[in-house]
Amino acid sequence: MAKTRRRSVSSRRTLVQLACVAGMLLVGACAPLATARTSSAADTARAARSDTGGLIPAGYGSLKQDDIALRVAQFGLQVRAIPLDESVIRVLSPDSYRALSDLVQSQRARLDAVRRRTALSQLSLWYVSFFGVELGEARFSPMELIITNVGRDFRPIEVLPLSPGFGQQRVRQREVQHALYAFDGQLDVNQPLVLSYETSRAREWSSVLERIERERALVRSRARD
């Protein structure tokens, strides 16, 4: 009887020891799993921040709109053109990027109609302003804006007015009229180009591209920190 009681106690001790070992193994197995899950979540967050289809992430730029603009002057006018390609506007400061991105989104229905009408899958979009710099009135011709790029002269496919008086095609001194210009999507803003308005030319895009590329490198560095 005593032997039986001792065997029972011994068996219970063995079961307790086995349970403890199993618990330790379970804790040991769960710890790496928890670490792996935490690591996986961090990796996913980093991937979401950097996975932008080959583009730099938005929200880390510091340039102003004037830093990526081209300008020409002609007969009392100053014409300013800003490309709205994502690969370019992501170098802008967060507020400037958001303003231009929201501008494109606000015109999405009109742009979709242009794509359907022209059967073009992609458009190159530009924000263009006509500013009066002399006394009196200066007239402008919206369709006279031409971009020479990749061996072609690109003329506007569509001009979408953004200011109420744009259709009058004239500005008084210190008045501005602006529009969204749509060109064939084969226009490549990451290649040298020349902006022309009537007889005036803006040829400094190569210098602007150098500025953009320097900022892209800085954005990548900021996004990693």
N, C-alpha and C positions, 0 to 999 in steps of 0.2 A: 504493500500500500504506500509506504514512504517512497519507494523507488518510483512508483507510478506518479506520485505528487511531484518528485524532483524532475521527472521527464517532462511533465506538463509545464512546470515553471521554466525549464530550459527551452521548451518549444516556444513559449510565449516570448522569452528573451530573444530567441532567434528571429521570430517574426517582427519584433520591435526593431531589431538591428537591421533586418532587411528593409523594413519600411523607412528607416532613417536613411539608409544608403540610397533607396529609390528616390526619396525626397531630395537628397543632395544632388543626385543625377539629374532630377527634373529641374531643379533650380539652375544647375550648371548648363543645362540644355536651353533653358528659357533666356538666360542672360545674353548669350550670343544672338539669340533670335530677336530680343528686344533691341540690342545694339544694331543688328542688321536692319531692323525696321526703321530705326532712327536714321541710320546712314542712308537707307534707301529714300526716305522722305527728303533728306537734305539734298541728295543727288537729284531727285525729281524737281525740287525747287530751283536748283541751279540750272538744270536743263531747261526748265520753263522760261527762266530769265534769259538764257542765251540762245535758245532754239528759235530763231526768227527768220528761218528760210535763207540763211546766209547773210542776213542784214545785222548791223550792230543793234543792240537793244535800245529801245526808246527811253527817254527820260534822263539820260546821262550827258547830253550835249551842253555846250556853253556858247555857241555862236549865235549871233543876231541875224535877223532876216537880211539886213544890208550886207552881211558878210558873204552871202551866197547869191546876191542879186547882180544882174547885168543891167547897165544903163546906157541909153543913147540920148542925145539932145538934138532937136530938130525944130527950127522955126518957132521958137517960143515954147516948146514942149520939152519935158523930160519924160522919157519912157523907161519904166523899170519893169524887169521881168524876173520872176523867181520860179525855178523848177519845183514841182510838187512831188517829184519821185521820192518814194520812201527811203531809198538809199542815200538821198541827199538831205531831206528835212530832218532825219534822225540825228544829225549833228547839231541841231538847234537846241537852245535852252528849252526846258519843259513847257513853259508858257507859249513860246513861239511855235514849237512843234504842235502843241495841242490846238492852237488857233488855226494853223494851216490844215491839219488833219481834219478838224471839225468842218472847215470850209469845204473840203472835198466831200465829206460825208453828207453835208447839207445839199449838195448838188447831185447826189447819187442817182436820183430818178432821171434827171435831165441827161446825165452822162450815159446811163443805160440806154436811153432812147437814141443817143448818138451812136452807140455801139451797134444797136440793132439796125439802124438805118445804113451805116457804113459797112456792116459785116466785119468790123475790126474787133479782134479779141482783146487788144490792149490799146490804150491811149497814153500819150505823153501830155501831162497836164502842166500848165504854167499859170501863175497868177501875175497879171499884167496891169500896170497902172499908168495912166496918162495924167501928168501934172503940169498945170500952167505956171510958167516962170516969168512971164512978161506982162506988162499992162495990156488991158484989152482982152480980146478973145483969141484963142488959138484953136484951129481945127485939127482933128486927127482922123486918120483912116485906119480903122481896126485891122483890115485885111492886108495892110502893107507890112505887117510884121512877119519876117521870114527868118528861119533858123537853118543855117547850113551845117550839116553834120553827116558823118559817114559817107561822104561823097554825094550827098543829095541836098537839094533845097526843099525844106519842109514848110509848106504853107498851112495856115490854120484850117482844120477840117470844120471846126465849129467855134464860135465865140459866144460865151454865155455871159451876158451882162450881169454885174453884181451891184451896180449903183443905178438909181432911178434915171439919171440923165444921160446914161451912156449912149443911148440911141441917137441923141442929138449930135454926137461926134464933135463936140467942142468943149473947151474948158476956159474959164476965166482965170485971172491971176490967182495963184494959191488954191485953186480948186483941183480936185482929183476925181477922175472917173476910173473905175476898174472893172475887170472882167476875168473870167476863167477861160483860158484858151486850151483847146484840145487839138493835138497834132497826132499824126500816125505814130503808133507805139514803137515803130522801128527806130525812132529818134532815140539815141543813146546818150543820156546826160553824163555818163561816166567816160565819154570820149570828147576830144576837143570839138568845139563848135563856135560858130560866129552868129551873133544876133544882129539882124539888119532891120532898120526902119527907114523906108525911103532911101535916102542917100547916106545915112549914118550907119556906122558899124561899131559893134562892141566885140573886141577880140580877146579879152582878158580871161576867158573861161579857163584856160590852162592854169593860170595862177590861182583862180578860185578852186579848181580841182585839187591843187597842192594843199591849199588851206583845209579843204574838206577831208583829204586823206590824213593830214596831221591830226585833225580832230577825231577822226574815226579811231586812230590808234589810242588817243587819250580816253575815248569812251570805253574801249575794250578794257583798258587798265582800270578805270573807275568801276566798271561792272564786276571785275574780279575781286575788288576789295570788299 
